[in-house]
Amino acid sequence: MPERVLFTPAALNEVWGQQILARVRSLNLPIEELSRNRLTGLRGESERDTYNIAKRTLAVVTAPPSSFKLSPIPPSADWQFHIAEGCPAHCQYCYLAGSLSGPPVIRVFANLPQILENLATYEQPGQVTTYEVSCYTDPLGIEHLTGSLAECIRYFGTRQNTHLRWVSKFDAVDGLLDLPHNGHTRCRVSVNAAPISGRFEGGTASVASRLQALRRLALPRECGGGGYPVGLVIAPIMPIDGWQSSYGRLFDQINEALDFDCDLTFELISHRFTPGSKEVLQTWYPQSKLDMDESNRSVKRNKFGGTKYVYDSGTMKALRYFFEGEIGRRFPNAKLLYWT
């Protein structure tokens, strides 16, 4: 629950913005209607203060014109689109660090109908087009405030040959179970071994709660579930002390939660960071014990000249061998989408 909810004039002029306003009012949250379409007053005396102020603030704005030009997002999906930016969680390895400029305030987009209408221009005739929604937020973590994720699921349920994908570290799925998704939305939860999730994933639902939420989403309608295709994103994978045992226990939990046949995928992502994200994360979480020692990593460069620090090839091979083996043994009918 945010401590402040800001609405720009442009957001209040949108029908979806009024729907968000009604939701926020029903929760008795403090609302400020801004006089201009600009967010100010979000900086504190230090970067840590700025982080704290921003993380407690929800700003309802309109998506800028640039957001209507979609970017591909392999290997996850063909395209990504955004219904919000900024995340309510406090993950100390946050991938948004260095990706979004300015204070990490949670910005929710009030012009959702236009965002969804724009997607049709990216559909590929004769084949399934996949869309990842909101890589720059956790859409389930703010769903009680916006209703935007449910609206996306409804929209994709009416489209042919278009599939939606979303991922979360939260568990409030009640409002999604009865939606007419028609099998066009894959719901995923991000999970990790207990020593990592317990230490580095502040402000999120427990892994056990996430897995129970995924179970409810995956169960058939006749069993009281949502009947969705589902997935697990195991990330960021880290070779901590005793990692085989810790991740083995995670697979035990997954096995217990999904003890029935379902449409299941896995995505495996090892931990990595950039010089820019490391700098930001160290200002956000100065006491963090997250290992970001460049001397223990290999350098990976992208086609644009950017630098990323990843595990060395031997470590990556050992991790990949373990995870692919466990998934193949425990979930022979699941599909492993990628390792990175």
N, C-alpha and C positions, 0 to 999 in steps of 0.2 A: 504494500500500500504506500503510494508516494505521499510525501509531506506537503507537496505543492503540485497543483495541476494548472498549467498555463494554457490558455486558448488564444491563438492569434485571430484577428478579425477575419482573415481569409478562411480559417478553419471553421469558424462559426457560420460562415455563409454556405458551407457544404451540408447537404442532407446527412451524410455519414458523420460529419462533425457534430451535428445536433444529436445524433444517436449516441455518440460517445459522451456528450455532455449529460444526457439523461442517465447513462450508466454511472458516471462519476458522482452526480448528484445523489443517486440512490444509495451510494456508499458513504455519503456525508463527508466527502473529502473537500478540503479547502480549494476553492476555484478562484483563479485570477484571470480576468478578461483583459488582454493587452490592448493598448491603443494603436500599436503598429505591428506589422508582420515581421518582427525581429525579436530575437531572444537576447536579453541583457541581464546583468546582475547575477551571473552564474559563476563568477570567479571569486575564490577566496584569497586569503593572504599567502597561501602556499599551494603547490600542485596537489598535495594531499587534501587540503581544504576544498579546493575546486572539485576534486573527485567526489568528496562526500556530499557537497551541495548538489552536484549534477546527478548523482545516483539516487538522490531523494526527490528528484524533480521529474514530472511527466509533462511534456510539452506537446500539445495537439496542434499540428501545423499542416500545411499542404506540401505534398511532394514536389520538389522543383522540376522544371522541364527536363533537366538532364537525366532524371531517374526514369524517364519514359524511353530512353535508349538502353535496351537491355544488354547485359554482358553474358557471354557464355561462361559456364562454370563446370568444366570437366574436372574430375570424372563423375561428379555428383549428379549433374543434370545438363540438359541442353542450354537452359537459360536460367538466370536468377532475376527475381523482382522483389521489391521491398514494400512492406506495409508499415514498417517502423525501422528506426535505427537507434542503437543504444540498448543495453541489456540490464535488467534488474539484478542479475546474479553478480557474484564477486569471485570469479575464478581467477586465481593468481597467475595462470598461464594464458589469460584471455587473448584470443586471436584478433579481437577488435583493436587491441592496443597498437597504435601506429597506423591503423586502417581508416579511422574516422578522425577528422580534424576537430579541434576545440574540446571543450569540456564534454565528458561522456553522458550528457543528459539524454533521457529516453524520449525520442521524438516519434510520435505516432502520426500517421498520415490520414487526414480527414477526407481526401479526395479518392477514396478507395474505389468507387464505381469506375472512374476514369482509368485508374491503374489496371483494373481487371479488363476493361474493354480494350486497352492497348495490347494485351497479350495476343489477341487474335492475329495481329500483323506478323507474329513470329512463328505461327503454326506452319508445319511442313506438310503439305498435302500428301495423302497416301501413306503416312507413317506417324507413329506416336511421337509427340513432342513433350518433353518433360521439363517442368519448372520447379526450381527450388525457391521457396518463399522465405525471405528475410534471413539471409545469412548474417546480417548485422544486428540481430536481436534474438531473443528467445520468444517466439510468438505465443507460446502457451503461458509463459510467465506473466504476460500482460493481457491475456485474453479476457479476464474478468473485467478489465477496464475498457476494452475496445470492441470485443465481439468480431474482430476482423478476421481471425483465423477461421471461425465457423463460416463466415461469409465467403471466404475463398473456397472452402470445401464444398459449399453449396454450388458455387459457380462452376467448379470443375466437374461436379456431378452431372451438369447439364451439357458438357462439351464432349464431343467425340474425338478420339485419338489425342487427347491431352491429359497428362497426368501431373498431379501435384505431389510435392515432397516437402515435409517439414520435420524438424528435429528439436528436441527439448530436453532440459534437465529438470522439468517440473512434472507435476502429477495430476493437476486438476482437469480431468478429462470428462467429467459428467456431462457438460454441455455439448460434447462432440459425439456421443454414442448413438444418438438417434438421427443424425443428419443423413440426407439422401446423397451419399458419396458415390454410389454405384461402382465402387471398387477403383475409382480414379485417383484416390489419395493414399499415399503410403505414409503412415505415421511412424516416426522413429524416436527412440530415446538414446541419449548419449550416456554411456556408463563407463566406469573405470574400476580398477581394483581398490579395495577399501583403504589402504594406506594413502592413496592418491586422492580419492574423492573426499575422504575425511579431512585431509589437511589442506587441499587446494581449491575446493569447490564451495566457497561460502555462499550462504543465502539461497541454496538450491534444495530441492527435495532429496531425501536419501535415495541411494541406489535401489534399495529394496522397494521404496514407494514408487520409483520410476518404473520398475519392472512390473509391479502390480498394475500400474496404470496401462502399461503396454499389454498386459494380459487382458485387461478389460476391453481395450481397443480391438484386440485380435479375436476374442471369443466370438463365435457366431451369434447372430441376432437372437436365435431361438434359445440361446444360453444366457441372454442378458447382456451380451457384449455389443461391440460396434461393427464387427464383421469386416474390419479394415485389413488390407495388406499392411504388414508392419516390418520394422527393421531395427537393428541395433548398430549404433555407431560407437565403437570402442576407441576412445580418444581422450587425451593424448596418451598413447602407449609409452611407458617409461620402464627401462630396465632397472628398477629399484632392487634393493637387496631382497632376495627371495621372491623375485617377480613371478617365477613359474608357479609357486604355491599360491601367491596372492591372486594371480589371474585364473588359476585353476579353480579357486573358490568362487570367483566371479562367474565362471562358466557353470558351476554347480547351481548358483542362484538363478541364472538364466534358464537352465534346464528345468528347475523346479517351477518357475513362473510360466514357462511355455511348454507344458507337458501335454500338448495336444497338437494335432496337425494344423498348421497355419502357413500362410504365404509369408515367408521370412527371408530377409536379406541381412548381410553383415557388411559393414564398412570399417576398415582398419586404418587408423591414422597415427603414426608415430609422432612424438613431440619434436617440434622444431621452433625456431625463433629467428627473428631478424635483428640487426643492430638497433633499428628504430623501435621495434616492439619491446626489446629488452630495456631500453632507456625509459620508455613510458611505464612499463610494469614496475620497475624499481622505484619510480616516484609514487605509483599507486600503492604498492605493497612493499615498503622499505624493509620490513622484518621478514619477508618471505624466505623460506628455505628451498625454493625451487632452484634446481640445478640449471644454470645458464652459463656454464663455464665454456667459453669458446675452445679452450685447449683440449677439451674432451670430445669435440665434434669435428665433423667434416663440413667443408664449405660446398654449398650447392648454389649455382648461379642460374637465373632464369634468362629468357631470351631478351629481356629488357635491361639486363645488367644488374638486377637486384641480387642481393646476397642473403642466403638463408643457411642457418646452422642446423645440421641434422646429425644423427648418429652415424658412426663409421660403418663400413660395409659389413664387417664381421658381426657387429651387434645387430644390424638390420636383418641379416640373414637368419640369425638365431631367433630373433623375435618372430619373424615371418614364418619360419618353419614351425614354431610352437603354435602360433595362432591358427594357421591353416590346418595343422594337424588336429587341433582340438575341435575346430568347427566341422571338419570332415568326419571326425569320429562321432561327435555328439549330435550333430544336426545334418545328417546326410542329404536331406531334402532342401536345405537352405541354400541360397545363392550368395557366394562371396563376390561382392561387386568390385572391390579394389583394395589394394594395400598401397599406402603411400607413407 
